[in-house]
C-alpha cells in the first residue's frame, strides 16, 4: 500500500512537472510583442476618406497601403506600384501593381481596386479634385495595370497619388471603394502591414492592430512613408489616455512605449528619465494660422490684413504656446521652412513688428473702433494661448476685440457661418496645420483664393492666387516651380490669406528599448522593434 | 407591494420620456455641429452640408425626433454618428468598468464609513469623534484629481506596486482586476466615506438620545448590542438614502476619476459624446442614466421596508 502511494505521488509529481514545463514552453513560445502607443487623439471614425482627421489618417496607414509614397526628401516613390510609364506627350500614365499584393480578407489587390479607390478619394480631397480636373479617363487594362489619361500634362500626378496627409489616397477593395464618398465604408479591409481588430475596439479608449502575415513589403529600407513596411511587433495597441500627467506616469512606468504628442511642459521630466527618449520625429513641423474673415470688415480690406502682418511677432506666440526655443523656429515661408518650397521672399512685414504701421494700415482700411469677434477655443491650450496673444496685440493698437470663449466643436461649426460677426459670424480664429499639408501650394487649403464656393473658412477671394497655384501644379520643371513659388509667396504677402504665427516641432517621447522609429510628419509603427 | 413596484416601474416611462425630449431639443439648439467635427479641419467647402444631409441632421427637429422615437420603440438607440457602432454596444462596453468602480467604491466606503460614523456618535465629544470629523472634512476637501495623482505618484511611479492606468475585467483574473481598480476605488471612496461617515454619525447620534435606547441600557443590555443591534438599525434609513444617492451619482458622474486613471467608463463616454456632439450616444446615455436613477431610488425605497417595519407600501 505504502509503495502504491509512493508510486502515485511520484507519478503526480512527474505529471505536474511536465505540465509546468509545457506551460513555460507554450508561454514563452507564444509571447506576443505588443507596442503600446498613446495617440494624440481618440480614433472616432475609421474611414480616412470620409474625414480629414489626422488620427483617422494615422489609422489608415496601419491598415491600408498607397500606390506611391513620399520619401524623406518629399519625393514620391512607388509603393504598391511596381513600375510606371508616362507617354511622350505627358498625357497618359500607365501603372502596374506589384505581384502578390493581398487584402486582409485574402483577395488579391487588383488594378480595379486602385481605380475605384482613387475615384472615391478624388471626390473628397482637394489635391485629388485638382488632379481629376485633368483626368479624362482612368481604367484598368488588366488585373494589375491601369491607365490614367489627362487632357493636358499635369506636374503633380505622382505627388497627388503619393500624398502623405489627409486625405491620403489609400487603396481599398473595389466593393468598398464604390461606397459613396460621403458615407463611411462598412468594413475596414486594407492591404497594409496591420489589420484592424474591430472586436477589440473601444472608442474613446483602445484601438488594436495585429500584424498582417500576408503583407508583402518592398525590399528598400523605409524612408518616411515609402520603402519596406516591415511589422516588427505582433500587436499594436493605441491607448487613448486623455490626462497628460497620467500618460507621462504610464510611460515612465513602462505601461506604454510611445507617447505621440506629450505637452511641451512635461518634456523636461521625460528628458531626465534614463529610460525615455524625447525626439522630434516630424522634420517639417507645424505652422500656426491666424485666420481673418475675408467676407466682412475690416478684414475684407487687404490693408487690414496687412496690418496683422506688422502686428504679429512670431517669437511672442511661440514662447507663449510652445515654450523652449529648441522646439520652434521663426519662419516667414508660407510653405514651411525645411521644405523644397521654402523661401523668404516678401516676408519683411511679418519679420519686423511695427505697431505704428499696423495702426496706420487699420485706419487706411477704414477701421473705426467696431467690435471684432475673436473665437477662442479654450479646450485647446495651444490655440487658446495664441488667441490671447492676438487679442492683446490688437488692443495695443486700439482695436476693440471681444474674445468669445467656446469649445473646439462649437468653433468648427461657427467658423462655417458666413453671416456678419454681429449676426453670429466671426472676424478671427486660430488654428494650425501640419507641414506635410502646408508645404505643397496645391494642398495648402489656407491660401486658396476660391471665394465662398471653393475656399476654406475665411473665404479669401483672389483669382491671381488660384492662377499661380494652377501654374505651379502644371509646371513640370523643378526650377520653374521654385520661381512660381517665389512669385506666389510675394503675392500672398500682399493679399494675406492668413498670418503665419510661427513654426514649431512637437516632440515625441518613447521608451529607449524601441528601435527603428521612422522620422516622418505622420507617425508610423512598422519598422519599430522592442529590445 | 407587487402593485407598488409595478406602479413605480410604469411611472418611470413618462419621466424618462420627458428627460429625453428635453435633452433631444437642447442638443439641437446648442451651438456645435457634429457634421463639422466629422468633416475634420481640412474638409472641402460643401463637405459639411453633404455630411449633414447624409446623417439626416438637416431635417426639421420634429422629423428627427419622430424618427428617433420610432427606432426607440423598437429598442433601437441608433448608431454613433462618428464610429458607426450601435449606441447599445458603446454603452455596453463602458457599463462594466463603471459598475465595477461604483460597486467597489461603495463597498469600500460603506465598510469603513459606517463603523467610523457609529464610533464617532458613540464617543461623541471625545477625540475619537473629532478625529473622524476631521477626516470627513478632509475627505470632502481633497479634489478627486489631486488625490488620484498623489496615489498614482506614490503607489505606481515610486513604489511600482500598482498600475497607473487602465481597467481589467474580472474575467481576465481577480488579481489584475483588483490591481487596476484599487487606486480609483480609494480615490473616489475617500470622498464617499467622508459623506457616509458624517451622515451615519448624525443619524446614530439622534437615535442614541431616544427613550428606547435609555430603556435598553437600563434593562442591562450590553452597550455593543444596544449600539449595533438597536441604534444603528433605527438610524439606517438616512444612511441607506445617502448610499443610494451615491450609487446614482457614481454611475454618471465619475468622469474625473475615469479621466485620471484612463478607465473606459460611462462618464468619459458621456463627456466625449458631448464634446463631439454625438447626438445618438448622448441621447442613449441620458436614457440609461434616467432609468438607473429611477431604479436605484426604487431599490432604496424598498430597502426601507426591510429596515423599518412601519414602512409599508
Boltz contact constraints between the chains, C-beta under 6 A:
constraints:
  - contact:
      token1: [A, 44]
      token2: [B, 82]
      max_distance: 6.0
  - contact:
      token1: [A, 44]
      token2: [B, 83]
      max_distance: 6.0
  - contact:
      token1: [A, 45]
      token2: [B, 82]
      max_distance: 6.0
  - contact:
      token1: [A, 51]
      token2: [B, 38]
      max_distance: 6.0
  - contact:
      token1: [A, 51]
      token2: [B, 40]
      max_distance: 6.0
  - contact:
      token1: [A, 52]
      token2: [B, 40]
      max_distance: 6.0
  - contact:
      token1: [A, 52]
      token2: [B, 42]
      max_distance: 6.0
  - contact:
      token1: [A, 52]
      token2: [B, 43]
      max_distance: 6.0
  - contact:
      token1: [A, 53]
      token2: [B, 40]
      max_distance: 6.0
  - contact:
      token1: [A, 126]
      token2: [B, 44]
      max_distance: 6.0
  - contact:
      token1: [A, 166]
      token2: [B, 42]
      max_distance: 6.0
  - contact:
      token1: [A, 182]
      token2: [B, 50]
      max_distance: 6.0
  - contact:
      token1: [A, 182]
      token2: [B, 51]
      max_distance: 6.0
  - contact:
      token1: [A, 182]
      token2: [B, 54]
      max_distance: 6.0
  - contact:
      token1: [A, 183]
      token2: [B, 54]
      max_distance: 6.0
  - contact:
      token1: [A, 184]
      token2: [B, 84]
      max_distance: 6.0
  - contact:
      token1: [A, 202]
      token2: [B, 93]
      max_distance: 6.0
  - contact:
      token1: [A, 202]
      token2: [B, 264]
      max_distance: 6.0
  - contact:
      token1: [A, 203]
      token2: [B, 83]
      max_distance: 6.0
  - contact:
      token1: [A, 204]
      token2: [B, 268]
      max_distance: 6.0
  - contact:
      token1: [A, 204]
      token2: [B, 269]
      max_distance: 6.0
  - contact:
      token1: [A, 204]
      token2: [B, 272]
      max_distance: 6.0
  - contact:
      token1: [A, 205]
      token2: [B, 264]
      max_distance: 6.0
  - contact:
      token1: [A, 241]
      token2: [B, 165]
      max_distance: 6.0
  - contact:
      token1: [A, 241]
      token2: [B, 262]
      max_distance: 6.0
  - contact:
      token1: [A, 242]
      token2: [B, 259]
      max_distance: 6.0
  - contact:
      token1: [A, 243]
      token2: [B, 259]
      max_distance: 6.0
  - contact:
      token1: [A, 243]
      token2: [B, 260]
      max_distance: 6.0
  - contact:
      token1: [A, 245]
      token2: [B, 149]
      max_distance: 6.0
  - contact:
      token1: [A, 246]
      token2: [B, 165]
      max_distance: 6.0
  - contact:
      token1: [A, 246]
      token2: [B, 260]
      max_distance: 6.0
  - contact:
      token1: [A, 246]
      token2: [B, 262]
      max_distance: 6.0
  - contact:
      token1: [A, 249]
      token2: [B, 152]
      max_distance: 6.0
  - contact:
      token1: [A, 249]
      token2: [B, 157]
      max_distance: 6.0
  - contact:
      token1: [A, 249]
      token2: [B, 164]
      max_distance: 6.0
  - contact:
      token1: [A, 250]
      token2: [B, 164]
      max_distance: 6.0
  - contact:
      token1: [A, 250]
      token2: [B, 165]
      max_distance: 6.0
  - contact:
      token1: [A, 253]
      token2: [B, 156]
      max_distance: 6.0
  - contact:
      token1: [A, 253]
      token2: [B, 164]
      max_distance: 6.0
  - contact:
      token1: [A, 255]
      token2: [B, 164]
      max_distance: 6.0
  - contact:
      token1: [A, 409]
      token2: [B, 32]
      max_distance: 6.0
  - contact:
      token1: [A, 409]
      token2: [B, 37]
      max_distance: 6.0
  - contact:
      token1: [A, 409]
      token2: [B, 275]
      max_distance: 6.0
  - contact:
      token1: [A, 409]
      token2: [B, 277]
      max_distance: 6.0
  - contact:
      token1: [A, 410]
      token2: [B, 31]
      max_distance: 6.0
  - contact:
      token1: [A, 410]
      token2: [B, 32]
      max_distance: 6.0
  - contact:
      token1: [A, 412]
      token2: [B, 36]
      max_distance: 6.0
  - contact:
      token1: [A, 412]
      token2: [B, 37]
      max_distance: 6.0
  - contact:
      token1: [A, 413]
      token2: [B, 32]
      max_distance: 6.0
  - contact:
      token1: [A, 413]
      token2: [B, 33]
      max_distance: 6.0
  - contact:
      token1: [A, 413]
      token2: [B, 36]
      max_distance: 6.0
  - contact:
      token1: [A, 416]
      token2: [B, 36]
      max_distance: 6.0
  - contact:
      token1: [A, 416]
      token2: [B, 48]
      max_distance: 6.0
  - contact:
      token1: [A, 445]
      token2: [B, 42]
      max_distance: 6.0
  - contact:
      token1: [A, 454]
      token2: [B, 45]
      max_distance: 6.0
